[in-house]
């Protein structure tokens, strides 16, 4: 078996962290009105009232 290369292990770990971060952001943005990244509902409510006229 070949010896372990630290650069390869670091690259694999960075890739795993990147994939986990992307998955977290996708899940967090899927829930717009709660979570760490919160989007205000005021512009959407304003647009709906403007469309209802």
Secondary structure, 3 states (H helix, E strand, C coil): CCCCCHHHHHHHHHHHHHHHHHHHHHHHHHCCCCCCCCCCCHHHHHHHHHHHC
